[in-house]
Amino acid sequence: MSRPIHWQKSSFSGGGDGDSCVELAAVNGEPLLRESDEPDRILPVTHHGLAALLHHLRANRP
């Protein structure tokens, strides 16, 4: 039996059901991403890919 995945979202995201955000989890040390409004679509990413994404997002904040 597999364990449930513990998803986390940014503290910048709203708490309501209508708020869509990107959620992050790890399974066996490997990062996973998903969009909260499409929870069944899970994107596995590498550690390097996740770091590059976060770097890009931080560098291009509004």
PETA-V676541 format. One line per field, one symbol per residue. phi: phi as a letter, one per 30 degrees, with the letter a starting at -180 (. if undefined). psi: psi as a letter, one per 40 degrees, with the letter a starting at -180 (. if undefined). Layout:
# PETA-V676541
phi=???
psi=???
This chain:
# PETA-V676541
phi=.ddddcdbbdddddcddddcadcbbbbhicdbbacddbddcccdbddddddddddddddcdd
psi=hiiihhiiiieeiieidehiihiiihhfehiiiihdegeeghhhiiddddddddddddefi.
